[in-house]
Amino acid sequence: MSASDLAVPPTALNPLVEIYRDPWLLAVHKPAGLLAHRSPIDKHETEFALQYARQMNGGERVYPVHRLDRPTSGLLVFARDPETASTLGQAMMAGEVSKTYLAMVRGWTPEQGYIDHPLREEPEDRRRKGEPQPVRDARTRYRRLATTEIPVEIEGYPTSRYSLVELYPETGRKHQLRRHMKHINHPIIGDANHGRGRHNRYFAERFGQGRLMLAATAMSFQHPVTGERLDLSVEPEASFLQVLSIFGKDIPGVPVRMKHED
């Protein structure tokens, strides 16, 4: 990691919001569009959540223990020392960390389901895309929170249907949630790579901004130092809640703040 990875532009406002802090951990809300850390895919970028988390940590180094894709907003956890990072990272690899995501998808999903669909690894560097990649087990549970049908023709039907779902990944493959929802024919709205272009364009035009409708909302795990159960949660950002207005104002599992918006 170079010094440029950790330097924050002097005029930049910190876009992260602190959710939790103790002597060993720092949890923040990352907005959609911000890279978590430097990536071979986005070498030209100069701003990363890692930089801003270090700024929040008084300039002291922080250590990422998991990743959150650039277009995905929500909960991002850093360790404040390498030993804690190693312990929590091992717990994540062992499946001992529970994660919850909120997603808006095309169509009406079943009330609940389990997706057990292996995924071929996606290399970080696009130049290696044509090379053979291993296939890994990948499993995701989901639960439907709400459905809606709007009187808009998008793909040849007089109306268009959508579901709001909670997703619980049991493994941590790259783009797992996006690829799994595409696999069951309920792609996430705003997904440029695995979604449906007409639906993505409709919502981008309707709300004046296009974003991936996927947010990391909760994480539970045994604290790597104290051993106590730690339950972290965060509500989706305003741009996410704005699009959810198509579901009305009374959705189970969605923050009260949204329910009272006009």
C-alpha positions as CSV (number, residue, x, y, z in Angstrom):
1,M,0.0,0.0,0.0
2,S,1.5,3.3,-1.1
3,A,1.2,6.7,0.6
4,S,-1.0,7.9,-2.2
5,D,-3.6,5.2,-1.2
6,L,-3.9,6.8,2.2
7,A,-3.8,10.5,1.4
8,V,-7.1,12.3,1.4
9,P,-7.5,15.2,-1.0
10,P,-7.1,18.4,1.1
11,T,-10.4,19.9,0.0
12,A,-12.5,16.7,0.1
13,L,-15.3,16.4,2.6
14,N,-15.5,13.0,4.3
15,P,-18.4,11.1,2.7
16,L,-18.3,8.3,5.3
17,V,-20.7,8.2,8.3
18,E,-19.5,6.6,11.5
19,I,-21.7,3.8,12.7
20,Y,-19.7,2.2,15.5
21,R,-16.2,2.6,17.1
22,D,-14.3,0.9,19.8
23,P,-10.5,0.5,20.4
24,W,-10.4,-2.3,17.8
25,L,-13.0,-1.7,15.2
26,L,-14.4,1.2,13.1
27,A,-17.7,0.7,11.2
28,V,-19.0,3.2,8.7
29,H,-21.6,3.8,6.0
30,K,-20.1,4.0,2.6
31,P,-22.1,5.8,-0.1
32,A,-22.7,4.3,-3.5
33,G,-20.0,5.3,-6.0
34,L,-17.0,5.3,-3.7
35,L,-14.4,2.7,-4.0
36,A,-13.5,0.8,-0.8
37,H,-9.8,0.7,-1.7
38,R,-7.5,0.9,-4.7
39,S,-8.4,-1.6,-7.5
40,P,-6.6,-2.6,-10.7
41,I,-9.8,-1.9,-12.5
42,D,-10.0,1.7,-11.5
43,K,-6.3,2.9,-11.4
44,H,-7.3,6.5,-12.3
45,E,-9.3,6.9,-9.2
46,T,-7.9,9.0,-6.3
47,E,-10.5,8.7,-3.5
48,F,-11.2,5.6,-1.5
49,A,-13.2,4.7,1.6
50,L,-9.9,3.4,3.1
51,Q,-8.5,7.0,3.0
52,Y,-11.5,8.5,4.6
53,A,-11.6,5.9,7.3
54,R,-8.0,6.6,8.2
55,Q,-8.9,10.3,8.4
56,M,-11.7,9.4,10.9
57,N,-9.2,7.3,12.8
58,G,-7.0,10.4,13.5
59,G,-4.7,9.6,10.7
60,E,-3.8,6.2,12.0
61,R,-3.8,3.2,9.7
62,V,-7.0,1.1,9.4
63,Y,-7.3,-2.4,7.9
64,P,-10.2,-3.5,5.7
65,V,-11.7,-6.9,6.7
66,H,-14.2,-7.3,3.9
67,R,-15.1,-5.6,0.6
68,L,-18.1,-3.6,-0.6
69,D,-18.4,-3.0,-4.3
70,R,-18.2,0.5,-5.6
71,P,-21.9,0.8,-6.6
72,T,-23.1,-0.8,-3.4
73,S,-23.8,1.4,-0.4
74,G,-23.9,0.5,3.2
75,L,-22.0,-1.0,6.1
76,L,-18.3,-1.3,5.8
77,V,-16.1,-2.5,8.7
78,F,-12.4,-1.7,9.3
79,A,-10.1,-3.1,12.0
80,R,-7.8,-0.6,13.8
81,D,-4.9,-3.0,14.2
82,P,-3.6,-5.9,12.1
83,E,-4.3,-8.6,14.7
84,T,-8.0,-7.7,14.9
85,A,-8.1,-7.6,11.1
86,S,-6.7,-11.1,10.9
87,T,-9.0,-12.6,13.5
88,L,-12.2,-11.1,12.0
89,G,-11.0,-11.9,8.4
90,Q,-10.6,-15.5,9.4
91,A,-14.1,-15.5,11.0
92,M,-15.5,-14.2,7.7
93,M,-13.8,-16.9,5.7
94,A,-15.2,-19.5,8.1
95,G,-18.8,-18.2,7.6
96,E,-19.1,-17.0,11.2
97,V,-20.2,-13.5,10.1
98,S,-23.8,-12.8,9.2
99,K,-24.5,-10.2,6.6
100,T,-27.8,-8.7,5.5
101,Y,-28.4,-6.7,2.3
102,L,-31.5,-4.9,0.9
103,A,-32.2,-5.1,-2.8
104,M,-34.9,-4.1,-5.3
105,V,-35.3,-6.5,-8.1
106,R,-37.3,-7.0,-11.3
107,G,-40.4,-9.2,-11.0
108,W,-42.1,-10.8,-8.0
109,T,-39.9,-13.2,-6.2
110,P,-41.1,-16.1,-4.1
111,E,-41.7,-15.2,-0.4
112,Q,-38.3,-16.8,0.4
113,G,-35.7,-18.9,-1.3
114,Y,-32.3,-20.5,-1.2
115,I,-29.8,-20.1,-4.1
116,D,-27.1,-22.7,-4.3
117,H,-25.3,-21.9,-7.5
118,P,-21.5,-22.1,-7.9
119,L,-19.9,-19.1,-9.5
120,R,-16.8,-18.8,-11.6
121,E,-14.3,-16.4,-10.1
122,E,-14.1,-12.9,-11.7
123,P,-10.5,-11.6,-11.8
124,E,-9.9,-8.1,-10.5
125,D,-7.9,-7.2,-13.6
126,R,-10.0,-7.1,-16.7
127,R,-6.9,-8.1,-18.8
128,R,-7.2,-11.6,-17.2
129,K,-10.9,-12.0,-18.1
130,G,-10.2,-14.5,-20.9
131,E,-8.1,-16.8,-18.6
132,P,-9.6,-19.9,-17.1
133,Q,-10.9,-19.2,-13.6
134,P,-11.9,-21.7,-10.9
135,V,-15.5,-22.3,-9.9
136,R,-16.5,-21.8,-6.3
137,D,-19.5,-22.8,-4.2
138,A,-21.9,-19.9,-3.7
139,R,-25.0,-19.8,-1.5
140,T,-27.5,-17.0,-0.8
141,R,-30.8,-17.0,1.2
142,Y,-33.4,-14.4,0.5
143,R,-36.7,-13.2,2.0
144,R,-39.2,-11.0,0.2
145,L,-40.3,-7.9,2.1
146,A,-42.7,-6.2,-0.4
147,T,-44.0,-6.2,-4.0
148,T,-45.4,-3.5,-6.2
149,E,-46.7,-3.2,-9.7
150,I,-46.5,0.1,-11.6
151,P,-48.6,1.1,-14.7
152,V,-45.6,1.5,-16.9
153,E,-44.7,-0.6,-20.0
154,I,-41.0,-1.3,-20.0
155,E,-40.6,-4.7,-21.7
156,G,-43.8,-5.2,-23.7
157,Y,-46.1,-5.7,-20.8
158,P,-48.7,-3.0,-19.8
159,T,-47.4,-3.0,-16.2
160,S,-44.0,-3.7,-14.5
161,R,-43.5,-5.6,-11.3
162,Y,-40.8,-5.3,-8.7
163,S,-39.8,-6.9,-5.3
164,L,-37.9,-5.6,-2.3
165,V,-35.9,-8.4,-0.8
166,E,-33.4,-9.0,2.0
167,L,-30.4,-11.1,1.0
168,Y,-28.3,-13.2,3.3
169,P,-25.1,-14.4,1.6
170,E,-23.6,-17.5,3.1
171,T,-20.5,-17.3,1.0
172,G,-18.5,-14.2,-0.2
173,R,-17.9,-14.6,-3.9
174,K,-17.3,-11.5,-6.0
175,H,-20.6,-10.0,-7.2
176,Q,-22.3,-13.0,-5.7
177,L,-25.7,-11.3,-4.9
178,R,-25.9,-9.6,-8.3
179,R,-25.1,-12.8,-10.1
180,H,-27.4,-15.0,-8.0
181,M,-30.4,-12.7,-8.5
182,K,-29.7,-12.7,-12.3
183,H,-29.5,-16.5,-12.1
184,I,-33.1,-16.7,-10.7
185,N,-34.3,-14.2,-13.3
186,H,-34.8,-11.4,-10.7
187,P,-31.9,-9.1,-11.5
188,I,-31.2,-6.1,-9.2
189,I,-32.3,-2.7,-10.5
190,G,-29.4,-0.5,-11.6
191,D,-27.0,-3.4,-12.2
192,A,-25.2,-2.4,-15.4
193,N,-23.4,-5.8,-15.8
194,H,-26.1,-8.3,-14.7
195,G,-29.3,-6.4,-14.9
196,R,-31.9,-5.3,-17.5
197,G,-31.0,-2.1,-19.3
198,R,-34.6,-0.9,-20.0
199,H,-35.5,-1.1,-16.3
200,N,-32.3,0.5,-15.3
201,R,-32.9,3.4,-17.7
202,Y,-36.5,3.9,-16.5
203,F,-35.5,4.4,-12.9
204,A,-32.5,6.5,-13.7
205,E,-34.7,8.8,-15.7
206,R,-37.6,8.8,-13.2
207,F,-35.5,9.7,-10.2
208,G,-32.8,11.7,-11.9
209,Q,-30.0,9.4,-11.0
210,G,-29.0,5.8,-11.7
211,R,-27.7,3.7,-8.9
212,L,-27.4,0.0,-8.0
213,M,-30.3,-0.9,-5.7
214,L,-28.2,-2.9,-3.3
215,A,-27.3,-1.8,0.2
216,A,-25.5,-3.6,3.0
217,T,-27.7,-3.0,6.0
218,A,-26.5,-5.2,8.8
219,M,-23.7,-7.4,10.1
220,S,-23.5,-9.7,13.1
221,F,-20.4,-11.4,14.5
222,Q,-18.5,-12.3,17.7
223,H,-16.3,-9.5,18.6
224,P,-12.7,-10.5,17.7
225,V,-11.3,-9.2,21.1
226,T,-14.1,-9.1,23.7
227,G,-15.9,-12.2,22.4
228,E,-19.3,-10.5,22.8
229,R,-21.9,-10.6,20.0
230,L,-21.8,-7.4,18.0
231,D,-24.9,-6.5,15.9
232,L,-24.3,-3.5,13.5
233,S,-27.0,-2.0,11.3
234,V,-27.5,1.1,9.2
235,E,-30.4,2.4,7.1
236,P,-30.0,2.9,3.4
237,E,-28.9,6.2,2.1
238,A,-31.4,8.8,0.7
239,S,-30.9,7.9,-3.0
240,F,-31.8,4.3,-2.2
241,L,-34.9,5.3,-0.2
242,Q,-36.1,7.6,-2.9
243,V,-36.4,4.8,-5.4
244,L,-38.2,2.6,-2.8
245,S,-41.0,5.2,-2.7
246,I,-42.6,3.1,-5.5
247,F,-43.5,0.5,-2.8
248,G,-45.5,3.0,-0.7
249,K,-44.9,4.0,2.9
250,D,-45.3,0.9,5.0
251,I,-42.7,-1.7,4.2
252,P,-41.6,-4.2,7.0
253,G,-37.9,-4.0,7.6
254,V,-37.5,-0.6,6.0
255,P,-36.6,2.5,8.2
256,V,-39.4,4.5,9.7
257,R,-37.8,7.7,8.2
258,M,-38.8,6.5,4.7
259,K,-42.4,5.7,5.8
260,H,-43.1,9.3,6.6
261,E,-41.6,10.9,3.5
262,D,-44.0,12.3,0.9
